[in-house]
Amino acid sequence: NLLPNLNVEELVRAMLVKTNDMHMVIYLSALIRSVIALHDLVNNKIKYNMEAGEDEGGKKAESAGKEKKSEESDKKKVDEGEEKKEEDAK
């Protein structure tokens, strides 16, 4: 019998850890890929609505631009708050 003994506790545990790590990497990469795709889809829809609004008189484009500006200011506020928390933690 020239086959290796695979019933060793350490070997079994090492194989389980390695396969779990590989599955986690696959799951995270799929998750990140889907988030990026959704982000691109939303950006594309905003761009399309702005272009369509310009053709219809610009009213929709102005409202979409205001929404985008408010989102950017909200994001800026959140970023500033996080920086302040990090400084307080130091």
Secondary structure, DSSP 8 states (H G I E B T S, - for coil): --S-----HHHHHHHHHHHHHHHHHHHHHHHHHHHHHHHHHHHHHHHHHHHHHHHTTSHHHHHHHHHHHHHHHHHHHHHHHHHHHHHHH-
